[in-house]
């Protein structure tokens, strides 16, 4: 084979990214649930035939990092030799490179002239996947069976069309089957769009060139990551951060990292983190790896292409029995977006003295989730999964931004008009939480305020919020930001709610969330 033209390599690289972004556009335009249409809680990726990530949308980092493992783990139990053109496989179990159970994956093998060349992978957060509590978030769940239906790899479609028996089995175990079916069809459409784009690139440049280019992209990312690590000073660095609770006797649960940098390689050892916790804040080792790879990219200071090659110089260690490797039967609903963020913050705190100019102070590294479930007269449910931001942590050269999301999250809030048009809820207030950012040479950003009035006879509420006990941290002498607060006003009385709880609301109740402020950067006197 003739050497690869570097210009062709770049064209195919951008073609893969464009195909993944088209997948996400198809999803947002055709999905049923507002969580996907409005908030964008979805991600799209393309892998090579072995499952190595080569293209991704501008989606959610925690999803995309885990998707580097999703197809690789799938192939261990579903060999490629058994796959055919037109197949699509659905699954959500965490052992297969997974996230929490709400994140349902569709993997479509892409064949060109009978040869498997790639996979199109769509991930969508379904509004409900069964389990004990509507919305599939049970704060005090002690195992995975309380959370949701577990879907092993199943053939959801073939060249003949949708596998109705598999679909019916899944829909019989969710509370909002109409939305889930609509979201699933959007995922199938998205992976079909990517399949078409991949075949077009193979037709234009040749299948051999396309396959060789994906291998070349892995090598280029590896070289770039090695160069970035080599620029950091050799040494051993330690950092820690804490979840609000989950530790012994309800104390904060520790996330600890030891980073060892030697030349162009790095080891991130997370084995010093807390043991498995008795709530829904455990997470899979794949999510821990996703958080590390994101943080390593920030440490590099480069806008590098993120694919499987970038993982080669990095060793990630977790401990069996810990919160980051709790075993397949642990409850993991919140760990996906809460515990993963603590990994990032622990890494940043470890590197504060080394690369402070590349880091932000602590920000709203949490979903800030309020999930409302409304029972309907026909015994079905309507779900609102609403995330909230806060104030970004300040940096060495500027104040933090107000009312935003940071790090591994990349979802939007649902517009108030959309909520009021679709749910028995009135948004009575939306504002900036003034003076909630920490003081410093540069000030932390301010949080948000949103208040929800219940109009339905009853609503089932889940809160899933970190930084309500452990506030956002400052860097280089900056002060902490104000923590999250959630307040319930009922019959003229107000009470503060726990950051992780399940409770039943009644008509007239007012739930107000105040998002945390970001940490400051530098001593205030400066």
C-alpha positions in Angstrom: 0.0 0.0 0.0 1.3 3.5 -0.9 2.0 5.8 2.1 -1.0 7.7 3.4 -1.5 11.2 2.1 -1.6 13.5 5.2 -4.2 15.6 3.6 -6.5 12.6 3.1 -5.9 11.6 6.7 -7.1 15.0 7.8 -10.1 15.0 5.5 -11.2 11.6 6.8 -10.5 12.7 10.4 -12.9 15.6 10.0 -15.3 13.4 8.1 -15.5 11.0 11.1 -16.1 13.9 13.5 -18.8 15.3 11.1 -20.5 12.0 10.9 -20.6 11.7 14.7 -22.0 15.3 15.0 -24.6 14.5 12.4 -25.7 11.6 14.6 -26.3 13.9 17.5 -28.2 16.4 15.2 -30.5 13.5 14.1 -31.0 12.6 17.7 -31.9 16.1 18.9 -34.3 16.7 15.9 -36.1 13.4 16.2 -36.0 12.2 19.9 -39.2 12.2 21.9 -38.1 13.2 25.4 -37.2 16.8 26.2 -34.1 15.6 28.0 -32.7 14.7 24.6 -34.4 17.3 22.4 -33.8 20.3 24.7 -31.0 19.4 27.3 -29.0 17.2 24.9 -28.2 14.4 27.3 -26.8 12.2 24.5 -23.5 11.4 22.8 -22.4 9.9 19.5 -19.2 8.2 18.5 -17.6 6.2 15.8 -15.1 3.4 16.5 -12.9 1.2 14.3 -13.7 -2.5 13.8 -11.9 -3.3 17.1 -13.8 -0.7 19.1 -11.1 1.9 19.2 -12.7 5.4 19.4 -11.9 7.5 16.2 -14.7 10.1 16.0 -17.0 11.8 18.4 -19.6 14.5 18.5 -19.5 17.7 20.5 -21.3 16.0 23.3 -20.8 15.0 26.9 -17.2 14.2 27.9 -18.1 11.6 30.5 -20.1 9.7 27.9 -17.4 9.9 25.2 -14.6 8.8 27.5 -16.5 5.7 28.5 -17.4 5.0 24.8 -13.7 4.4 24.2 -14.4 1.1 26.0 -18.0 0.3 25.2 -17.6 -1.5 21.9 -14.3 -3.1 23.0 -16.1 -4.7 25.9 -19.1 -5.6 23.7 -16.9 -7.6 21.3 -15.7 -9.7 24.2 -19.2 -11.2 24.6 -20.6 -10.6 21.1 -17.9 -11.6 18.6 -17.9 -9.6 15.4 -18.1 -13.0 13.5 -21.7 -13.2 14.5 -22.7 -9.8 13.3 -24.3 -9.0 9.9 -25.1 -6.0 7.8 -28.1 -4.2 9.2 -27.7 -5.4 12.7 -28.1 -3.1 15.7 -27.4 -4.1 19.3 -28.9 -2.5 22.4 -27.5 -2.7 25.9 -27.0 -0.7 29.1 -25.2 -2.9 31.6 -22.2 -1.2 33.2 -19.9 -4.2 32.8 -19.7 -3.6 29.1 -17.7 -0.3 29.2 -20.8 1.3 30.6 -22.2 4.2 32.5 -25.3 4.1 34.7 -28.4 2.2 33.5 -30.3 5.2 32.1 -27.6 5.5 29.5 -28.8 3.1 26.8 -26.4 2.3 24.0 -27.1 1.3 20.4 -24.1 -0.2 18.5 -24.4 -0.6 14.8 -21.6 -2.5 12.9 -20.8 -0.9 9.6 -20.0 -3.3 6.7 -18.5 -2.3 3.3 -18.6 -5.0 0.7 -19.0 -7.6 3.4 -16.1 -6.3 5.5 -16.6 -4.9 9.0 -14.9 -1.5 9.0 -16.4 0.4 11.9 -19.1 0.8 14.5 -21.6 3.7 14.9 -22.4 4.1 18.6 -25.3 6.2 20.0 -25.8 6.8 23.7 -29.0 8.4 25.1 -30.2 9.0 28.7 -33.7 7.5 28.8 -36.1 9.3 31.1 -37.0 6.1 32.9 -35.6 2.5 32.7 -37.7 0.9 35.4 -36.6 0.2 39.0 -38.0 1.2 42.4 -38.4 4.9 41.9 -39.8 6.8 38.9 -36.9 8.1 36.8 -34.6 5.2 38.0 -32.7 7.2 40.6 -33.1 5.8 44.1 -30.9 7.7 46.5 -30.5 4.9 49.1 -30.3 2.0 46.7 -27.9 -0.7 47.9 -27.8 -2.7 44.6 -28.3 -2.3 40.9 -31.6 -4.3 40.9 -33.4 -1.5 42.7 -32.4 1.0 40.1 -33.5 -0.2 36.6 -33.9 -2.9 34.1 -30.6 -4.4 33.1 -30.3 -4.8 29.3 -27.6 -7.3 28.2 -26.6 -7.1 24.5 -29.7 -7.8 22.5 -30.4 -7.6 18.8 -32.8 -4.6 18.5 -32.7 -4.5 14.7 -31.5 -6.4 11.7 -31.8 -5.9 7.9 -35.4 -7.0 8.3 -36.2 -4.1 10.6 -36.8 -3.6 14.3 -36.9 -6.7 16.5 -40.4 -6.2 18.0 -40.1 -8.9 20.6 -37.0 -7.4 22.1 -38.5 -3.9 22.0 -41.7 -5.0 23.7 -39.7 -6.7 26.5 -37.9 -3.4 27.2 -40.9 -1.2 26.9 -42.9 -3.4 29.3 -40.3 -2.5 32.0 -40.2 1.3 31.7 -42.8 3.8 33.0 -42.8 6.1 29.9 -42.8 3.6 27.0 -43.9 6.2 24.4 -40.9 8.5 25.1 -38.5 5.5 25.3 -39.6 4.1 22.0 -39.4 7.4 20.3 -35.8 7.9 21.7 -34.8 4.4 20.6 -36.0 5.1 17.0 -34.0 8.3 17.0 -30.9 6.3 18.1 -31.5 3.8 15.3 -31.9 6.6 12.8 -28.7 8.3 14.1 -26.6 5.2 13.7 -28.0 4.7 10.2 -26.9 8.2 9.2 -23.4 7.5 10.4 -23.3 4.2 8.5 -24.2 6.1 5.3 -21.4 8.6 5.8 -18.8 5.9 6.5 -19.7 4.1 3.4 -19.4 7.3 1.4 -15.9 7.9 2.7 -14.9 4.3 1.8 -16.3 4.7 -1.7 -14.5 8.0 -2.2 -11.0 7.1 -0.7 -11.0 3.4 -0.8 -11.8 1.0 2.1 -8.1 0.2 2.7 -7.2 3.8 2.9 -10.1 4.5 5.3 -9.1 1.6 7.6 -5.5 2.6 7.5 -6.3 6.2 8.3 -8.1 5.2 11.5 -5.0 3.3 12.6 -2.9 6.4 11.7 -5.2 8.6 13.8 -4.6 6.5 16.9 -0.8 6.8 16.4 -1.1 10.6 15.9 -3.1 11.0 19.2 -0.7 8.8 21.1 2.3 10.9 19.9 0.5 14.1 20.9 -0.4 12.8 24.3 3.2 11.6 24.9 4.6 15.0 23.9 2.2 16.7 26.2 3.1 14.5 29.2 6.8 14.9 28.4 6.4 18.7 28.9 5.2 18.2 32.5 7.8 17.9 35.3 8.5 14.3 36.4 7.3 13.6 39.9 4.6 12.2 42.1 1.6 14.4 43.0 -1.3 13.7 45.3 -4.8 15.2 45.5 -8.2 14.5 47.0 -11.7 15.6 47.0 -14.9 14.5 48.8 -18.5 13.6 48.0 -20.9 15.2 50.4 -21.8 11.8 52.0 -21.6 8.1 51.5 -18.7 7.5 53.8 -18.8 5.7 57.2 -21.7 7.0 59.4 -22.8 9.3 56.5 -19.5 11.2 56.5 -18.0 12.6 53.2 -16.6 9.9 50.9 -13.0 10.4 49.8 -11.7 10.4 46.2 -7.9 10.2 46.2 -5.4 10.2 43.4 -1.7 9.7 43.2 -0.3 10.9 39.9 3.2 9.7 38.8 4.7 11.3 35.7 7.8 9.7 34.2 8.9 11.0 30.8 6.1 10.6 28.3 3.9 8.4 30.4 1.7 8.9 33.4 0.0 6.7 36.0 -3.2 7.8 37.9 -3.7 5.6 40.9 -7.2 5.9 42.4 -6.9 3.0 44.7 -6.9 5.2 47.8 -10.5 6.2 47.3 -13.3 5.2 49.6 -14.8 1.8 49.7 -18.1 1.0 47.9 -20.8 3.2 49.4 -24.3 2.2 50.4 -26.1 4.6 48.0 -26.2 5.4 44.3 -22.8 7.2 44.1 -20.7 4.2 43.1 -19.5 4.1 39.6 -17.9 1.8 37.0 -14.1 1.8 36.4 -14.9 2.9 32.9 -16.3 6.2 34.2 -13.3 6.6 36.4 -11.1 6.2 33.3 -13.2 8.6 31.4 -12.7 11.3 34.1 -8.9 10.7 34.1 -8.6 11.0 30.4 -10.6 14.2 30.4 -8.4 15.6 33.1 -5.2 14.5 31.3 -6.4 16.4 28.3 -6.9 19.6 30.3 -3.4 19.0 31.9 -1.9 18.9 28.4 -3.0 22.4 27.6 -3.7 21.2 24.0 -6.8 20.9 21.9 -5.8 17.5 20.9 -7.8 14.9 18.9 -9.2 12.5 21.5 -9.3 8.9 20.4 -8.1 5.5 21.5 -4.4 6.3 20.8 -4.4 9.0 23.5 -5.0 6.3 26.1 -1.8 4.4 25.4 0.6 6.4 27.5 -1.8 6.5 30.5 -2.2 3.8 33.2 -5.2 4.1 35.4 -5.5 2.1 38.6 -8.7 1.4 40.5 -9.3 -0.9 43.5 -11.8 -3.8 43.5 -14.4 -3.1 46.2 -13.9 0.7 46.1 -16.4 3.3 45.1 -14.7 3.4 41.6 -14.8 -0.4 41.1 -17.6 -1.6 43.3 -18.6 -4.7 41.5 -21.3 -5.4 38.8 -24.2 -5.4 41.3 -23.6 -1.9 42.9 -26.0 1.0 42.6 -24.4 3.5 40.2 -27.1 6.0 39.0 -25.4 9.1 40.5 -21.8 8.0 40.2 -22.0 8.6 36.5 -22.1 12.4 36.9 -21.2 13.0 40.6 -18.4 10.7 41.6 -16.7 11.2 38.2 -16.5 14.9 38.8 -14.8 14.3 42.1 -12.1 12.4 40.3 -11.5 15.4 38.0 -11.3 17.8 41.0 -8.9 15.5 42.9 -6.6 15.5 39.9 -6.8 19.3 39.5 -6.0 19.7 43.2 -3.0 17.4 42.8 -1.7 19.6 40.0 -2.4 23.0 41.5 1.3 23.7 42.2 2.5 22.5 38.8 0.1 23.9 36.2 -2.1 26.4 38.0 -2.5 28.5 34.8 -4.3 25.6 33.1 -6.8 24.9 35.9 -10.0 26.5 37.2 -11.0 26.7 40.8 -13.9 24.5 41.9 -17.2 24.9 40.1 -20.6 23.3 39.7 -19.1 19.8 39.1 -22.4 18.1 39.7 -25.6 17.4 37.7 -27.5 19.6 40.0 -30.4 17.3 39.3 -34.1 17.7 40.1 -36.1 14.8 38.5 -39.9 15.2 38.6 -42.2 12.3 37.7 -45.9 12.9 37.2 -48.4 10.0 37.4 -51.1 10.3 34.7 -54.7 9.1 34.8 -54.0 6.3 32.3 -51.3 4.8 34.7 -48.4 6.0 32.6 -45.9 8.6 33.7 -44.4 11.8 32.4 -40.8 12.5 33.4 -38.8 15.8 33.7 -35.1 15.3 34.3 -33.7 18.8 34.8 -30.1 19.7 35.4 -28.8 23.0 36.9 -25.6 24.8 36.7 -23.7 27.1 39.0 -20.8 29.5 39.0 -17.6 28.5 37.2 -14.4 28.6 39.2 -12.1 31.5 38.6 -8.9 31.2 36.6 -5.5 32.9 36.8 -6.5 35.5 34.3 -10.3 36.1 34.8 -13.4 35.7 36.9 -15.5 32.6 36.6 -18.6 32.7 34.4 -22.0 32.6 36.1 -24.7 30.1 35.4 -22.9 27.4 33.5 -21.8 23.7 33.6 -18.2 22.6 33.8 -16.0 19.6 33.2 -17.6 16.4 32.2 -21.2 17.8 31.8 -22.3 19.5 28.6 -26.1 19.6 28.8 -28.4 22.6 28.7 -31.3 23.5 31.0 -34.8 22.9 29.7 -36.5 26.3 28.8 -39.2 27.3 31.2 -41.7 27.6 28.3 -41.0 23.9 27.4 -41.5 22.8 31.0 -44.8 24.7 31.4 -46.1 23.4 28.1 -45.5 19.8 28.8 -45.7 19.3 32.6 -48.0 20.3 35.5 -45.2 22.6 36.8 -44.9 26.4 36.8 -41.4 27.9 36.8 -41.9 30.8 39.2 -38.3 32.1 39.3 -35.1 31.9 37.2 -32.3 34.2 38.2 -28.6 34.6 39.0 -27.7 33.9 42.6 -25.8 37.1 43.3 -22.6 37.1 45.4 -22.5 33.3 45.6 -19.0 33.1 44.0 -15.9 32.9 46.2 -13.7 36.0 46.6 -10.2 36.1 45.3 -7.9 38.0 43.0 -10.4 36.7 40.5 -13.9 36.0 41.7 -15.8 32.8 41.3 -18.9 32.9 39.1 -22.3 33.2 40.5 -24.8 30.3 40.6 -28.4 30.1 39.5 -31.8 30.1 41.2 -34.8 28.2 39.8 -38.1 27.7 41.6 -40.8 25.1 40.6 -44.4 25.3 41.7 -46.3 21.9 41.6 -49.6 22.1 39.8 -50.3 18.4 39.6 -52.1 16.6 42.5 -48.8 14.8 43.1 -45.2 14.7 41.8 -42.4 12.3 42.7 -39.2 14.2 43.2 -35.5 13.0 43.1 -32.7 15.3 44.2 -29.2 14.4 43.1 -26.8 17.3 43.9 -23.3 17.5 45.1 -21.5 20.6 46.6 -24.4 21.1 49.0 -22.1 20.1 52.0 -18.6 20.3 50.6 -18.4 23.7 48.9 -16.5 24.6 45.8 -12.8 25.1 46.5 -10.6 28.1 45.7 -7.2 27.9 44.1 -3.9 29.7 45.1 -5.6 31.3 48.1 -9.0 32.0 46.6 -12.1 31.5 48.8 -14.8 28.9 48.6 -18.1 29.5 46.8 -21.5 29.1 48.5 -22.9 25.6 48.4 -26.0 24.3 46.6 -29.3 24.6 48.6 -32.6 23.0 47.8 -35.7 24.3 49.7 -39.2 22.9 49.9 -42.0 25.4 50.8 -45.2 23.7 51.9 -48.2 25.1 53.7 -46.3 28.2 54.6 -43.3 26.4 56.1 -39.9 26.0 54.5 -37.4 23.2 55.0 -34.1 22.5 53.4 -33.9 19.2 51.5 -31.0 16.8 51.3 -28.9 16.9 48.2 -29.8 13.2 47.6 -33.3 12.3 48.4 -36.6 10.8 47.0 -39.9 12.4 48.2 -43.5 12.9 47.2 -44.7 16.4 46.4 -48.3 17.7 46.4 -50.1 20.5 44.7 -48.9 23.9 45.7 -45.5 22.9 46.9 -42.6 25.1 45.8 -39.2 23.6 45.2 -36.3 26.1 44.9 -32.8 25.2 43.9 -29.9 27.6 44.4 -26.8 26.6 42.5 -23.4 26.8 44.0 -20.9 29.7 43.4 -17.5 29.0 41.9 -14.3 29.2 43.9 -12.1 32.2 43.7 -8.5 32.3 42.3 -5.7 34.0 44.2 -5.8 35.7 47.6 -8.6 38.3 47.8 -6.1 40.9 49.1 -4.3 40.7 45.7 
